Amino acid sequence: MLIWEDGLETDDHPPEKKPEVTVSAVEKDSASFSVDIEHGYEIAPRRRVAWQPIAVGITCILLLLSTGTGYGQVVEEIYFDRQFARLLLIVVMPIQLWVSLVSQDA
């Protein structure tokens, strides 16, 4: 059959019946659980595991402790030998902190 003909259908096949679709809605508190739409069953809530924030917090604590200890030694060295060129380390401190917090697999 061509589309631009008189609009008459000359197919020998009867139109196929489309299967009926039934839709059901479930209204429940979305905070307590979720519903798998494809299979129609409830998914139990999972326990939250917050390992990443804990690891980042420990990393930040270690970072600040080690950086503070290192800059304490720099201050002592400046006090004893009066070479103030070591104060340039303050300029690179933000870069040092950023590089130490960047993840390797990102």
C-alpha positions as CSV (number, residue, x, y, z in Angstrom):
1,M,0.0,0.0,0.0
2,L,1.3,3.4,-0.8
3,I,0.7,6.4,1.5
4,W,-0.2,8.8,-1.3
5,E,-3.0,6.8,-2.9
6,D,-6.6,7.5,-2.3
7,G,-6.4,6.6,1.3
8,L,-8.0,3.3,0.8
9,E,-6.2,0.4,2.5
10,T,-5.7,-2.6,0.2
11,D,-3.9,-4.8,2.7
12,D,-5.0,-8.4,2.9
13,H,-4.2,-8.6,6.6
14,P,-6.8,-7.6,9.2
15,P,-5.5,-5.0,11.7
16,E,-3.7,-6.7,14.6
17,K,-5.2,-6.3,18.1
18,K,-2.9,-4.6,20.5
19,P,-2.7,-6.2,24.0
20,E,-4.4,-4.3,26.7
21,V,-2.1,-2.6,29.2
22,T,-3.1,-2.3,32.8
23,V,-1.6,0.3,35.0
24,S,-1.6,0.2,38.8
25,A,-0.4,2.9,41.1
26,V,1.0,2.4,44.5
27,E,0.9,5.3,46.9
28,K,3.0,4.9,50.0
29,D,5.6,6.8,51.8
30,S,8.6,7.0,49.5
31,A,11.0,7.6,52.3
32,S,10.4,4.2,53.9
33,F,10.8,2.0,50.8
34,S,10.8,2.1,47.0
35,V,8.8,0.1,44.5
36,D,10.4,-1.7,41.5
37,I,8.2,-0.6,38.7
38,E,9.1,-3.3,36.3
39,H,8.5,-6.2,38.6
40,G,5.9,-4.7,40.9
41,Y,7.5,-5.5,44.3
42,E,8.8,-3.5,47.1
43,I,12.5,-3.0,47.7
44,A,13.6,-2.9,51.3
45,P,15.6,0.1,52.4
46,R,19.3,-0.4,52.5
47,R,21.5,0.6,55.4
48,R,23.5,3.8,54.7
49,V,27.2,3.2,54.8
50,A,29.2,6.4,55.0
51,W,32.7,5.2,54.5
52,Q,33.8,7.9,52.1
53,P,33.1,10.9,54.4
54,I,34.9,9.0,57.2
55,A,37.9,8.4,55.0
56,V,38.0,12.0,53.9
57,G,37.7,13.2,57.5
58,I,40.6,11.0,58.6
59,T,42.7,12.1,55.6
60,C,42.0,15.8,56.4
61,I,43.0,15.3,60.0
62,L,46.3,13.5,59.0
63,L,46.9,16.2,56.4
64,L,46.5,19.1,58.8
65,L,48.6,17.3,61.5
66,S,51.5,16.6,59.1
67,T,51.4,20.0,57.5
68,G,51.3,21.8,60.9
69,T,54.2,19.7,62.1
70,G,56.2,20.5,59.0
71,Y,55.5,24.2,59.2
72,G,56.4,24.2,62.9
73,Q,59.8,22.9,61.9
74,V,60.1,25.6,59.2
75,V,59.4,28.3,61.8
76,E,62.1,26.8,64.1
77,E,64.6,26.8,61.2
78,I,63.8,30.4,60.3
79,Y,64.2,31.4,64.0
80,F,67.7,29.9,64.2
81,D,69.2,30.9,60.8
82,R,67.1,33.9,59.8
83,Q,66.6,32.8,56.2
84,F,63.2,34.0,55.3
85,A,63.1,32.3,51.9
86,R,61.4,29.4,53.6
87,L,58.3,31.5,54.0
88,L,57.7,30.9,50.3
89,L,56.3,27.5,51.3
90,I,53.2,29.4,52.4
91,V,52.6,30.3,48.7
92,V,52.5,26.6,47.7
93,M,50.5,25.4,50.7
94,P,47.1,25.5,48.9
95,I,48.5,23.5,46.0
96,Q,50.0,21.0,48.4
97,L,46.7,20.6,50.2
98,W,44.7,20.2,47.0
99,V,47.1,17.6,45.5
100,S,47.1,15.6,48.7
101,L,43.2,15.5,48.7
102,V,42.7,14.6,45.0
103,S,41.7,11.0,44.4
104,Q,43.9,8.8,42.2
105,D,41.0,7.1,40.5
106,A,39.1,10.2,39.5
